[in-house]
């Protein structure tokens, strides 16, 4: 059976459709909005927890990063002592 091109209240027998009033329609839409908000909140919490630095192990590298930063600063100090007019030393 081909669907007709105009709007009507006719539905096929195999499709069980109950006409809803305005209040029920609004409630159904509100349920979808609430479900979407809850899903978004929960997924945001999970993603935020997974990306947290204390959880995913980035903190274990903090000591090494500080050591390398100190080494780089020492090398820069040596360069600036030997070549005070160097471009790396301008603004120091």
PDB file of N, CA, C and O in Angstrom, chain B, residues numbered from 101:
ATOM      1  N   UNK B 101       0.842  -1.180   0.000  1.00  0.00           N
ATOM      2  CA  UNK B 101       0.000   0.000   0.000  1.00  0.00           C
ATOM      3  C   UNK B 101       0.884   1.238   0.000  1.00  0.00           C
ATOM      4  O   UNK B 101       1.753   1.378   0.860  1.00  0.00           O
ATOM      5  N   UNK B 102       0.680   2.100  -0.915  1.00  0.00           N
ATOM      6  CA  UNK B 102       1.464   3.328  -1.011  1.00  0.00           C
ATOM      7  C   UNK B 102       0.897   4.367  -0.040  1.00  0.00           C
ATOM      8  O   UNK B 102      -0.316   4.498   0.123  1.00  0.00           O
ATOM      9  N   UNK B 103       1.800   5.090   0.588  1.00  0.00           N
ATOM     10  CA  UNK B 103       1.363   6.147   1.492  1.00  0.00           C
ATOM     11  C   UNK B 103       0.839   7.313   0.676  1.00  0.00           C
ATOM     12  O   UNK B 103       1.385   7.654  -0.374  1.00  0.00           O
ATOM     13  N   UNK B 104      -0.205   7.903   1.163  1.00  0.00           N
ATOM     14  CA  UNK B 104      -0.777   9.047   0.465  1.00  0.00           C
ATOM     15  C   UNK B 104       0.019  10.299   0.799  1.00  0.00           C
ATOM     16  O   UNK B 104       0.647  10.375   1.855  1.00  0.00           O
ATOM     17  N   UNK B 105      -0.004  11.265  -0.082  1.00  0.00           N
ATOM     18  CA  UNK B 105       0.829  12.449   0.040  1.00  0.00           C
ATOM     19  C   UNK B 105       0.242  13.520   0.946  1.00  0.00           C
ATOM     20  O   UNK B 105       0.874  14.558   1.146  1.00  0.00           O
ATOM     21  N   UNK B 106      -0.924  13.306   1.489  1.00  0.00           N
ATOM     22  CA  UNK B 106      -1.520  14.329   2.341  1.00  0.00           C
ATOM     23  C   UNK B 106      -1.620  13.798   3.775  1.00  0.00           C
ATOM     24  O   UNK B 106      -1.518  12.596   4.022  1.00  0.00           O
ATOM     25  N   UNK B 107      -1.816  14.708   4.688  1.00  0.00           N
ATOM     26  CA  UNK B 107      -1.861  14.368   6.107  1.00  0.00           C
ATOM     27  C   UNK B 107      -3.232  13.814   6.450  1.00  0.00           C
ATOM     28  O   UNK B 107      -4.263  14.384   6.091  1.00  0.00           O
ATOM     29  N   UNK B 108      -3.221  12.693   7.151  1.00  0.00           N
ATOM     30  CA  UNK B 108      -4.484  12.131   7.619  1.00  0.00           C
ATOM     31  C   UNK B 108      -4.225  11.393   8.924  1.00  0.00           C
ATOM     32  O   UNK B 108      -3.073  11.218   9.320  1.00  0.00           O
ATOM     33  N   UNK B 109      -5.253  10.975   9.571  1.00  0.00           N
ATOM     34  CA  UNK B 109      -5.123  10.210  10.802  1.00  0.00           C
ATOM     35  C   UNK B 109      -5.056   8.713  10.542  1.00  0.00           C
ATOM     36  O   UNK B 109      -5.048   7.919  11.482  1.00  0.00           O
ATOM     37  N   UNK B 110      -5.008   8.327   9.285  1.00  0.00           N
ATOM     38  CA  UNK B 110      -4.990   6.910   8.946  1.00  0.00           C
ATOM     39  C   UNK B 110      -3.612   6.309   9.207  1.00  0.00           C
ATOM     40  O   UNK B 110      -2.594   6.862   8.790  1.00  0.00           O
ATOM     41  N   UNK B 111      -3.590   5.188   9.892  1.00  0.00           N
ATOM     42  CA  UNK B 111      -2.360   4.413  10.064  1.00  0.00           C
ATOM     43  C   UNK B 111      -2.670   2.975   9.673  1.00  0.00           C
ATOM     44  O   UNK B 111      -3.811   2.535   9.812  1.00  0.00           O
ATOM     45  N   UNK B 112      -1.690   2.242   9.194  1.00  0.00           N
ATOM     46  CA  UNK B 112      -1.938   0.848   8.835  1.00  0.00           C
ATOM     47  C   UNK B 112      -2.313   0.027  10.064  1.00  0.00           C
ATOM     48  O   UNK B 112      -2.005   0.413  11.191  1.00  0.00           O
ATOM     49  N   UNK B 113      -2.969  -1.088   9.847  1.00  0.00           N
ATOM     50  CA  UNK B 113      -3.413  -1.930  10.961  1.00  0.00           C
ATOM     51  C   UNK B 113      -2.245  -2.510  11.745  1.00  0.00           C
ATOM     52  O   UNK B 113      -2.345  -2.724  12.953  1.00  0.00           O
ATOM     53  N   UNK B 114      -1.143  -2.762  11.060  1.00  0.00           N
ATOM     54  CA  UNK B 114      -0.005  -3.384  11.727  1.00  0.00           C
ATOM     55  C   UNK B 114       0.779  -2.402  12.595  1.00  0.00           C
ATOM     56  O   UNK B 114       1.593  -2.826  13.415  1.00  0.00           O
ATOM     57  N   UNK B 115       0.553  -1.118  12.432  1.00  0.00           N
ATOM     58  CA  UNK B 115       1.261  -0.104  13.198  1.00  0.00           C
ATOM     59  C   UNK B 115       0.362   0.354  14.341  1.00  0.00           C
ATOM     60  O   UNK B 115      -0.663   1.000  14.123  1.00  0.00           O
ATOM     61  N   UNK B 116       0.758   0.014  15.547  1.00  0.00           N
ATOM     62  CA  UNK B 116      -0.058   0.341  16.719  1.00  0.00           C
ATOM     63  C   UNK B 116       0.309   1.736  17.220  1.00  0.00           C
ATOM     64  O   UNK B 116       1.358   1.934  17.833  1.00  0.00           O
ATOM     65  N   UNK B 117      -0.548   2.668  16.956  1.00  0.00           N
ATOM     66  CA  UNK B 117      -0.315   4.060  17.318  1.00  0.00           C
ATOM     67  C   UNK B 117      -1.464   4.524  18.187  1.00  0.00           C
ATOM     68  O   UNK B 117      -2.634   4.345  17.852  1.00  0.00           O
ATOM     69  N   UNK B 118      -1.106   5.123  19.306  1.00  0.00           N
ATOM     70  CA  UNK B 118      -2.117   5.702  20.182  1.00  0.00           C
ATOM     71  C   UNK B 118      -2.017   7.216  20.094  1.00  0.00           C
ATOM     72  O   UNK B 118      -0.938   7.770  20.303  1.00  0.00           O
ATOM     73  N   UNK B 119      -3.090   7.883  19.798  1.00  0.00           N
ATOM     74  CA  UNK B 119      -3.033   9.345  19.780  1.00  0.00           C
ATOM     75  C   UNK B 119      -2.844   9.875  21.202  1.00  0.00           C
ATOM     76  O   UNK B 119      -3.532   9.454  22.132  1.00  0.00           O
ATOM     77  N   UNK B 120      -1.911  10.793  21.350  1.00  0.00           N
ATOM     78  CA  UNK B 120      -1.620  11.357  22.662  1.00  0.00           C
ATOM     79  C   UNK B 120      -2.165  12.770  22.750  1.00  0.00           C
ATOM     80  O   UNK B 120      -2.214  13.502  21.762  1.00  0.00           O
ATOM     81  N   UNK B 121      -2.565  13.127  23.935  1.00  0.00           N
ATOM     82  CA  UNK B 121      -2.981  14.502  24.170  1.00  0.00           C
ATOM     83  C   UNK B 121      -1.761  15.384  24.344  1.00  0.00           C
ATOM     84  O   UNK B 121      -0.628  14.901  24.331  1.00  0.00           O
ATOM     85  N   UNK B 122      -1.991  16.662  24.506  1.00  0.00           N
ATOM     86  CA  UNK B 122      -0.897  17.616  24.645  1.00  0.00           C
ATOM     87  C   UNK B 122      -0.059  17.326  25.886  1.00  0.00           C
ATOM     88  O   UNK B 122       1.170  17.368  25.829  1.00  0.00           O
ATOM     89  N   UNK B 123      -0.713  17.034  26.999  1.00  0.00           N
ATOM     90  CA  UNK B 123       0.003  16.779  28.246  1.00  0.00           C
ATOM     91  C   UNK B 123       0.901  15.556  28.119  1.00  0.00           C
ATOM     92  O   UNK B 123       2.051  15.584  28.558  1.00  0.00           O
ATOM     93  N   UNK B 124       0.389  14.485  27.525  1.00  0.00           N
ATOM     94  CA  UNK B 124       1.185  13.271  27.358  1.00  0.00           C
ATOM     95  C   UNK B 124       2.330  13.499  26.373  1.00  0.00           C
ATOM     96  O   UNK B 124       3.423  12.965  26.561  1.00  0.00           O
ATOM     97  N   UNK B 125       2.092  14.279  25.335  1.00  0.00           N
ATOM     98  CA  UNK B 125       3.147  14.569  24.362  1.00  0.00           C
ATOM     99  C   UNK B 125       4.278  15.360  25.010  1.00  0.00           C
ATOM    100  O   UNK B 125       5.455  15.062  24.807  1.00  0.00           O
ATOM    101  N   UNK B 126       3.911  16.359  25.781  1.00  0.00           N
ATOM    102  CA  UNK B 126       4.919  17.160  26.476  1.00  0.00           C
ATOM    103  C   UNK B 126       5.693  16.291  27.453  1.00  0.00           C
ATOM    104  O   UNK B 126       6.912  16.419  27.564  1.00  0.00           O
ATOM    105  N   UNK B 127       5.000  15.410  28.161  1.00  0.00           N
ATOM    106  CA  UNK B 127       5.668  14.532  29.113  1.00  0.00           C
ATOM    107  C   UNK B 127       6.658  13.603  28.406  1.00  0.00           C
ATOM    108  O   UNK B 127       7.751  13.366  28.919  1.00  0.00           O
ATOM    109  N   UNK B 128       6.287  13.073  27.234  1.00  0.00           N
ATOM    110  CA  UNK B 128       7.194  12.196  26.488  1.00  0.00           C
ATOM    111  C   UNK B 128       8.439  12.959  26.037  1.00  0.00           C
ATOM    112  O   UNK B 128       9.553  12.445  26.132  1.00  0.00           O
ATOM    113  N   UNK B 129       8.251  14.173  25.553  1.00  0.00           N
ATOM    114  CA  UNK B 129       9.397  14.986  25.137  1.00  0.00           C
ATOM    115  C   UNK B 129      10.273  15.298  26.340  1.00  0.00           C
ATOM    116  O   UNK B 129      11.499  15.237  26.248  1.00  0.00           O
ATOM    117  N   UNK B 130       9.659  15.631  27.457  1.00  0.00           N
ATOM    118  CA  UNK B 130      10.407  15.927  28.675  1.00  0.00           C
ATOM    119  C   UNK B 130      11.204  14.717  29.145  1.00  0.00           C
ATOM    120  O   UNK B 130      12.331  14.854  29.619  1.00  0.00           O
ATOM    121  N   UNK B 131      10.613  13.531  29.013  1.00  0.00           N
ATOM    122  CA  UNK B 131      11.344  12.309  29.384  1.00  0.00           C
ATOM    123  C   UNK B 131      12.600  12.142  28.538  1.00  0.00           C
ATOM    124  O   UNK B 131      13.653  11.777  29.061  1.00  0.00           O
ATOM    125  N   UNK B 132      12.500  12.407  27.227  1.00  0.00           N
ATOM    126  CA  UNK B 132      13.676  12.307  26.363  1.00  0.00           C
ATOM    127  C   UNK B 132      14.727  13.347  26.733  1.00  0.00           C
ATOM    128  O   UNK B 132      15.923  13.054  26.729  1.00  0.00           O
ATOM    129  N   UNK B 133      14.285  14.555  27.052  1.00  0.00           N
ATOM    130  CA  UNK B 133      15.224  15.609  27.438  1.00  0.00           C
ATOM    131  C   UNK B 133      15.928  15.243  28.738  1.00  0.00           C
ATOM    132  O   UNK B 133      17.142  15.406  28.852  1.00  0.00           O
ATOM    133  N   UNK B 134      15.178  14.754  29.713  1.00  0.00           N
ATOM    134  CA  UNK B 134      15.771  14.353  30.991  1.00  0.00           C
ATOM    135  C   UNK B 134      16.737  13.194  30.786  1.00  0.00           C
ATOM    136  O   UNK B 134      17.833  13.193  31.348  1.00  0.00           O
ATOM    137  N   UNK B 135      16.339  12.208  29.984  1.00  0.00           N
ATOM    138  CA  UNK B 135      17.221  11.066  29.719  1.00  0.00           C
ATOM    139  C   UNK B 135      18.504  11.529  29.034  1.00  0.00           C
ATOM    140  O   UNK B 135      19.586  11.039  29.359  1.00  0.00           O
ATOM    141  N   UNK B 136      18.399  12.458  28.097  1.00  0.00           N
ATOM    142  CA  UNK B 136      19.592  12.979  27.433  1.00  0.00           C
ATOM    143  C   UNK B 136      20.496  13.729  28.392  1.00  0.00           C
ATOM    144  O   UNK B 136      21.719  13.606  28.322  1.00  0.00           O
ATOM    145  N   UNK B 137      19.901  14.509  29.288  1.00  0.00           N
ATOM    146  CA  UNK B 137      20.696  15.252  30.268  1.00  0.00           C
ATOM    147  C   UNK B 137      21.405  14.306  31.226  1.00  0.00           C
ATOM    148  O   UNK B 137      22.580  14.501  31.539  1.00  0.00           O
ATOM    149  N   UNK B 138      20.701  13.288  31.688  1.00  0.00           N
ATOM    150  CA  UNK B 138      21.316  12.312  32.599  1.00  0.00           C
ATOM    151  C   UNK B 138      22.438  11.571  31.887  1.00  0.00           C
ATOM    152  O   UNK B 138      23.522  11.400  32.444  1.00  0.00           O
ATOM    153  N   UNK B 139      22.184  11.130  30.656  1.00  0.00           N
ATOM    154  CA  UNK B 139      23.222  10.434  29.898  1.00  0.00           C
ATOM    155  C   UNK B 139      24.428  11.341  29.669  1.00  0.00           C
ATOM    156  O   UNK B 139      25.568  10.898  29.806  1.00  0.00           O
ATOM    157  N   UNK B 140      24.188  12.597  29.325  1.00  0.00           N
ATOM    158  CA  UNK B 140      25.284  13.532  29.108  1.00  0.00           C
ATOM    159  C   UNK B 140      26.093  13.775  30.368  1.00  0.00           C
ATOM    160  O   UNK B 140      27.322  13.828  30.322  1.00  0.00           O
ATOM    161  N   UNK B 141      25.409  13.922  31.491  1.00  0.00           N
ATOM    162  CA  UNK B 141      26.102  14.117  32.764  1.00  0.00           C
ATOM    163  C   UNK B 141      26.951  12.915  33.134  1.00  0.00           C
ATOM    164  O   UNK B 141      28.115  13.058  33.508  1.00  0.00           O
ATOM    165  N   UNK B 142      26.363  11.729  33.028  1.00  0.00           N
ATOM    166  CA  UNK B 142      27.106  10.524  33.391  1.00  0.00           C
ATOM    167  C   UNK B 142      28.292  10.299  32.461  1.00  0.00           C
ATOM    168  O   UNK B 142      29.384   9.966  32.922  1.00  0.00           O
ATOM    169  N   UNK B 143      28.093  10.474  31.176  1.00  0.00           N
ATOM    170  CA  UNK B 143      29.212  10.277  30.254  1.00  0.00           C
ATOM    171  C   UNK B 143      30.274  11.354  30.464  1.00  0.00           C
ATOM    172  O   UNK B 143      31.467  11.072  30.344  1.00  0.00           O
ATOM    173  N   UNK B 144      29.863  12.572  30.775  1.00  0.00           N
ATOM    174  CA  UNK B 144      30.826  13.622  31.077  1.00  0.00           C
ATOM    175  C   UNK B 144      31.642  13.320  32.323  1.00  0.00           C
ATOM    176  O   UNK B 144      32.846  13.576  32.362  1.00  0.00           O
ATOM    177  N   UNK B 145      30.987  12.777  33.338  1.00  0.00           N
ATOM    178  CA  UNK B 145      31.712  12.397  34.547  1.00  0.00           C
ATOM    179  C   UNK B 145      32.712  11.288  34.269  1.00  0.00           C
ATOM    180  O   UNK B 145      33.846  11.333  34.747  1.00  0.00           O
ATOM    181  N   UNK B 146      32.294  10.295  33.498  1.00  0.00           N
ATOM    182  CA  UNK B 146      33.199   9.185  33.183  1.00  0.00           C
ATOM    183  C   UNK B 146      34.384   9.682  32.360  1.00  0.00           C
ATOM    184  O   UNK B 146      35.527   9.328  32.646  1.00  0.00           O
ATOM    185  N   UNK B 147      34.121  10.497  31.346  1.00  0.00           N
ATOM    186  CA  UNK B 147      35.210  11.008  30.511  1.00  0.00           C
ATOM    187  C   UNK B 147      36.117  11.929  31.325  1.00  0.00           C
ATOM    188  O   UNK B 147      37.340  11.860  31.201  1.00  0.00           O
ATOM    189  N   UNK B 148      35.531  12.785  32.150  1.00  0.00           N
ATOM    190  CA  UNK B 148      36.335  13.660  32.992  1.00  0.00           C
ATOM    191  C   UNK B 148      37.194  12.894  33.972  1.00  0.00           C
ATOM    192  O   UNK B 148      38.340  13.270  34.220  1.00  0.00           O
ATOM    193  N   UNK B 149      36.656  11.822  34.534  1.00  0.00           N
ATOM    194  CA  UNK B 149      37.426  11.002  35.463  1.00  0.00           C
ATOM    195  C   UNK B 149      38.550  10.289  34.726  1.00  0.00           C
ATOM    196  O   UNK B 149      39.658  10.174  35.250  1.00  0.00           O
ATOM    197  N   UNK B 150      38.275   9.806  33.506  1.00  0.00           N
ATOM    198  CA  UNK B 150      39.295   9.094  32.737  1.00  0.00           C
ATOM    199  C   UNK B 150      40.411  10.029  32.293  1.00  0.00           C
ATOM    200  O   UNK B 150      41.556   9.597  32.163  1.00  0.00           O
ATOM    201  N   UNK B 151      40.101  11.297  32.057  1.00  0.00           N
ATOM    202  CA  UNK B 151      41.115  12.239  31.594  1.00  0.00           C
ATOM    203  C   UNK B 151      41.787  12.979  32.744  1.00  0.00           C
ATOM    204  O   UNK B 151      42.656  13.818  32.507  1.00  0.00           O
ATOM    205  N   UNK B 152      41.411  12.693  33.961  1.00  0.00           N
ATOM    206  CA  UNK B 152      41.997  13.359  35.112  1.00  0.00           C
ATOM    207  C   UNK B 152      43.466  12.967  35.240  1.00  0.00           C
ATOM    208  O   UNK B 152      43.811  11.791  35.126  1.00  0.00           O
ATOM    209  N   UNK B 153      44.320  13.944  35.474  1.00  0.00           N
ATOM    210  CA  UNK B 153      45.757  13.674  35.542  1.00  0.00           C
ATOM    211  C   UNK B 153      46.126  12.739  36.677  1.00  0.00           C
ATOM    212  O   UNK B 153      47.049  11.939  36.529  1.00  0.00           O
ATOM    213  N   UNK B 154      45.446  12.812  37.790  1.00  0.00           N
ATOM    214  CA  UNK B 154      45.799  11.950  38.914  1.00  0.00           C
ATOM    215  C   UNK B 154      45.384  10.510  38.672  1.00  0.00           C
ATOM    216  O   UNK B 154      45.923   9.597  39.298  1.00  0.00           O
ATOM    217  N   UNK B 155      44.427  10.293  37.765  1.00  0.00           N
ATOM    218  CA  UNK B 155      43.948   8.935  37.525  1.00  0.00           C
ATOM    219  C   UNK B 155      44.736   8.226  36.444  1.00  0.00           C
ATOM    220  O   UNK B 155      45.018   7.035  36.578  1.00  0.00           O
ATOM    221  N   UNK B 156      45.103   8.922  35.373  1.00  0.00           N
ATOM    222  CA  UNK B 156      45.704   8.236  34.241  1.00  0.00           C
ATOM    223  C   UNK B 156      47.218   8.167  34.286  1.00  0.00           C
ATOM    224  O   UNK B 156      47.841   7.781  33.297  1.00  0.00           O
ATOM    225  N   UNK B 157      47.816   8.523  35.382  1.00  0.00           N
ATOM    226  CA  UNK B 157      49.234   8.251  35.575  1.00  0.00           C
ATOM    227  C   UNK B 157      50.189   9.339  35.134  1.00  0.00           C
ATOM    228  O   UNK B 157      51.397   9.105  35.119  1.00  0.00           O
ATOM    229  N   UNK B 158      49.705  10.518  34.774  1.00  0.00           N
ATOM    230  CA  UNK B 158      50.637  11.562  34.363  1.00  0.00           C
ATOM    231  C   UNK B 158      51.463  12.069  35.543  1.00  0.00           C
ATOM    232  O   UNK B 158      52.559  12.597  35.351  1.00  0.00           O
ATOM    233  N   UNK B 159      50.955  11.916  36.736  1.00  0.00           N
ATOM    234  CA  UNK B 159      51.677  12.411  37.901  1.00  0.00           C
ATOM    235  C   UNK B 159      52.988  11.673  38.114  1.00  0.00           C
ATOM    236  O   UNK B 159      53.921  12.233  38.690  1.00  0.00           O
ATOM    237  N   UNK B 160      53.078  10.430  37.663  1.00  0.00           N
ATOM    238  CA  UNK B 160      54.322   9.688  37.875  1.00  0.00           C
ATOM    239  C   UNK B 160      55.467  10.268  37.056  1.00  0.00           C
ATOM    240  O   UNK B 160      56.633   9.997  37.342  1.00  0.00           O
ATOM    241  N   UNK B 161      55.139  11.073  36.029  1.00  0.00           N
ATOM    242  CA  UNK B 161      56.173  11.691  35.213  1.00  0.00           C
ATOM    243  C   UNK B 161      56.524  13.090  35.706  1.00  0.00           C
ATOM    244  O   UNK B 161      57.432  13.718  35.161  1.00  0.00           O
ATOM    245  N   UNK B 162      55.839  13.586  36.706  1.00  0.00           N
ATOM    246  CA  UNK B 162      56.059  14.962  37.158  1.00  0.00           C
ATOM    247  C   UNK B 162      57.487  15.169  37.654  1.00  0.00           C
ATOM    248  O   UNK B 162      58.086  16.212  37.391  1.00  0.00           O
ATOM    249  N   UNK B 163      58.037  14.189  38.368  1.00  0.00           N
ATOM    250  CA  UNK B 163      59.406  14.298  38.884  1.00  0.00           C
ATOM    251  C   UNK B 163      60.400  14.396  37.725  1.00  0.00           C
ATOM    252  O   UNK B 163      61.298  15.238  37.743  1.00  0.00           O
ATOM    253  N   UNK B 164      60.237  13.537  36.725  1.00  0.00           N
ATOM    254  CA  UNK B 164      61.153  13.549  35.581  1.00  0.00           C
ATOM    255  C   UNK B 164      61.044  14.855  34.798  1.00  0.00           C
ATOM    256  O   UNK B 164      62.050  15.384  34.327  1.00  0.00           O
ATOM    257  N   UNK B 165      59.845  15.365  34.661  1.00  0.00           N
ATOM    258  CA  UNK B 165      59.657  16.633  33.954  1.00  0.00           C
ATOM    259  C   UNK B 165      60.372  17.755  34.697  1.00  0.00           C
ATOM    260  O   UNK B 165      61.020  18.594  34.072  1.00  0.00           O
ATOM    261  N   UNK B 166      60.262  17.777  36.008  1.00  0.00           N
ATOM    262  CA  UNK B 166      60.939  18.811  36.794  1.00  0.00           C
ATOM    263  C   UNK B 166      62.455  18.696  36.667  1.00  0.00           C
ATOM    264  O   UNK B 166      63.150  19.709  36.579  1.00  0.00           O
ATOM    265  N   UNK B 167      62.978  17.452  36.657  1.00  0.00           N
ATOM    266  CA  UNK B 167      64.418  17.259  36.513  1.00  0.00           C
ATOM    267  C   UNK B 167      64.898  17.746  35.148  1.00  0.00           C
ATOM    268  O   UNK B 167      65.925  18.419  35.055  1.00  0.00           O
ATOM    269  N   UNK B 168      64.166  17.412  34.097  1.00  0.00           N
ATOM    270  CA  UNK B 168      64.564  17.846  32.755  1.00  0.00           C
ATOM    271  C   UNK B 168      64.456  19.361  32.609  1.00  0.00           C
ATOM    272  O   UNK B 168      65.259  19.989  31.919  1.00  0.00           O
ATOM    273  N   UNK B 169      63.466  19.931  33.260  1.00  0.00           N
ATOM    274  CA  UNK B 169      63.323  21.385  33.219  1.00  0.00           C
ATOM    275  C   UNK B 169      64.515  22.053  33.906  1.00  0.00           C
ATOM    276  O   UNK B 169      65.028  23.064  33.424  1.00  0.00           O
ATOM    277  N   UNK B 170      64.952  21.486  35.030  1.00  0.00           N
ATOM    278  CA  UNK B 170      66.109  22.034  35.741  1.00  0.00           C
ATOM    279  C   UNK B 170      67.376  21.885  34.899  1.00  0.00           C
ATOM    280  O   UNK B 170      68.207  22.793  34.865  1.00  0.00           O
ATOM    281  N   UNK B 171      67.531  20.735  34.213  1.00  0.00           N
ATOM    282  CA  UNK B 171      68.691  20.541  33.339  1.00  0.00           C
ATOM    283  C   UNK B 171      68.691  21.566  32.204  1.00  0.00           C
ATOM    284  O   UNK B 171      69.730  22.146  31.887  1.00  0.00           O
ATOM    285  N   UNK B 172      67.534  21.784  31.599  1.00  0.00           N
ATOM    286  CA  UNK B 172      67.432  22.767  30.521  1.00  0.00           C
ATOM    287  C   UNK B 172      67.754  24.166  31.001  1.00  0.00           C
ATOM    288  O   UNK B 172      68.408  24.933  30.295  1.00  0.00           O
ATOM    289  N   UNK B 173      67.299  24.504  32.200  1.00  0.00           N
ATOM    290  CA  UNK B 173      67.588  25.827  32.759  1.00  0.00           C
ATOM    291  C   UNK B 173      69.084  25.977  33.023  1.00  0.00           C
ATOM    292  O   UNK B 173      69.653  27.045  32.796  1.00  0.00           O
ATOM    293  N   UNK B 174      69.724  24.899  33.506  1.00  0.00           N
ATOM    294  CA  UNK B 174      71.168  24.937  33.759  1.00  0.00           C
ATOM    295  C   UNK B 174      71.933  25.124  32.451  1.00  0.00           C
ATOM    296  O   UNK B 174      72.883  25.905  32.396  1.00  0.00           O
ATOM    297  N   UNK B 175      71.527  24.412  31.396  1.00  0.00           N
ATOM    298  CA  UNK B 175      72.178  24.568  30.100  1.00  0.00           C
ATOM    299  C   UNK B 175      71.993  25.985  29.560  1.00  0.00           C
ATOM    300  O   UNK B 175      72.926  26.562  29.001  1.00  0.00           O
ATOM    301  N   UNK B 176      70.812  26.541  29.722  1.00  0.00           N
ATOM    302  CA  UNK B 176      70.561  27.905  29.266  1.00  0.00           C
ATOM    303  C   UNK B 176      71.406  28.902  30.050  1.00  0.00           C
ATOM    304  O   UNK B 176      71.918  29.866  29.480  1.00  0.00           O
ATOM    305  N   UNK B 177      71.552  28.677  31.348  1.00  0.00           N
ATOM    306  CA  UNK B 177      72.404  29.557  32.152  1.00  0.00           C
ATOM    307  C   UNK B 177      73.849  29.487  31.681  1.00  0.00           C
ATOM    308  O   UNK B 177      74.531  30.511  31.619  1.00  0.00           O
ATOM    309  N   UNK B 178      74.327  28.278  31.346  1.00  0.00           N
ATOM    310  CA  UNK B 178      75.695  28.117  30.843  1.00  0.00           C
ATOM    311  C   UNK B 178      75.877  28.861  29.519  1.00  0.00           C
ATOM    312  O   UNK B 178      76.884  29.541  29.324  1.00  0.00           O
ATOM    313  N   UNK B 179      74.906  28.733  28.611  1.00  0.00           N
ATOM    314  CA  UNK B 179      74.993  29.415  27.319  1.00  0.00           C
ATOM    315  C   UNK B 179      75.000  30.926  27.529  1.00  0.00           C
ATOM    316  O   UNK B 179      75.779  31.637  26.894  1.00  0.00           O
ATOM    317  N   UNK B 180      74.151  31.411  28.403  1.00  0.00           N
ATOM    318  CA  UNK B 180      74.075  32.855  28.645  1.00  0.00           C
ATOM    319  C   UNK B 180      75.340  33.378  29.326  1.00  0.00           C
ATOM    320  O   UNK B 180      75.727  34.528  29.119  1.00  0.00           O
ATOM    321  N   UNK B 181      75.978  32.544  30.132  1.00  0.00           N
ATOM    322  CA  UNK B 181      77.220  32.961  30.766  1.00  0.00           C
ATOM    323  C   UNK B 181      78.336  33.045  29.717  1.00  0.00           C
ATOM    324  O   UNK B 181      79.131  33.985  29.725  1.00  0.00           O
ATOM    325  N   UNK B 182      78.391  32.051  28.808  1.00  0.00           N
ATOM    326  CA  UNK B 182      79.442  32.023  27.792  1.00  0.00           C
ATOM    327  C   UNK B 182      79.169  33.004  26.653  1.00  0.00           C
ATOM    328  O   UNK B 182      80.101  33.610  26.125  1.00  0.00           O
ATOM    329  N   UNK B 183      77.913  33.166  26.272  1.00  0.00           N
ATOM    330  CA  UNK B 183      77.529  34.032  25.149  1.00  0.00           C
ATOM    331  C   UNK B 183      76.401  34.968  25.593  1.00  0.00           C
ATOM    332  O   UNK B 183      75.233  34.719  25.291  1.00  0.00           O
ATOM    333  N   UNK B 184      76.746  36.034  26.302  1.00  0.00           N
ATOM    334  CA  UNK B 184      75.694  36.898  26.855  1.00  0.00           C
ATOM    335  C   UNK B 184      74.860  37.619  25.799  1.00  0.00           C
ATOM    336  O   UNK B 184      73.734  38.024  26.091  1.00  0.00           O
ATOM    337  N   UNK B 185      75.375  37.791  24.588  1.00  0.00           N
ATOM    338  CA  UNK B 185      74.620  38.482  23.541  1.00  0.00           C
ATOM    339  C   UNK B 185      73.828  37.511  22.676  1.00  0.00           C
ATOM    340  O   UNK B 185      73.302  37.899  21.633  1.00  0.00           O
ATOM    341  N   UNK B 186      73.740  36.271  23.090  1.00  0.00           N
ATOM    342  CA  UNK B 186      73.014  35.255  22.321  1.00  0.00           C
ATOM    343  C   UNK B 186      71.520  35.587  22.280  1.00  0.00           C
ATOM    344  O   UNK B 186      70.987  36.226  23.187  1.00  0.00           O
ATOM    345  N   UNK B 187      70.857  35.139  21.208  1.00  0.00           N
ATOM    346  CA  UNK B 187      69.421  35.390  21.065  1.00  0.00           C
ATOM    347  C   UNK B 187      68.605  34.733  22.162  1.00  0.00           C
ATOM    348  O   UNK B 187      67.543  35.236  22.528  1.00  0.00           O
ATOM    349  N   UNK B 188      69.085  33.617  22.692  1.00  0.00           N
ATOM    350  CA  UNK B 188      68.359  32.921  23.756  1.00  0.00           C
ATOM    351  C   UNK B 188      68.418  33.692  25.061  1.00  0.00           C
ATOM    352  O   UNK B 188      67.580  33.503  25.943  1.00  0.00           O
ATOM    353  N   UNK B 189      69.415  34.565  25.180  1.00  0.00           N
ATOM    354  CA  UNK B 189      69.595  35.279  26.447  1.00  0.00           C
ATOM    355  C   UNK B 189      68.957  36.657  26.443  1.00  0.00           C
ATOM    356  O   UNK B 189      68.910  37.317  27.482  1.00  0.00           O
ATOM    357  N   UNK B 190      68.474  37.096  25.315  1.00  0.00           N
ATOM    358  CA  UNK B 190      67.822  38.407  25.259  1.00  0.00           C
ATOM    359  C   UNK B 190      66.539  38.356  26.079  1.00  0.00           C
ATOM    360  O   UNK B 190      65.762  37.408  25.963  1.00  0.00           O
ATOM    361  N   UNK B 191      66.324  39.338  26.877  1.00  0.00           N
ATOM    362  CA  UNK B 191      65.121  39.405  27.693  1.00  0.00           C
ATOM    363  C   UNK B 191      65.252  38.679  29.022  1.00  0.00           C
ATOM    364  O   UNK B 191      64.281  38.561  29.769  1.00  0.00           O
ATOM    365  N   UNK B 192      66.434  38.199  29.312  1.00  0.00           N
ATOM    366  CA  UNK B 192      66.633  37.541  30.613  1.00  0.00           C
ATOM    367  C   UNK B 192      67.232  38.497  31.590  1.00  0.00           C
ATOM    368  O   UNK B 192      67.475  38.133  32.740  1.00  0.00           O
TER     369      UNK B 192
END
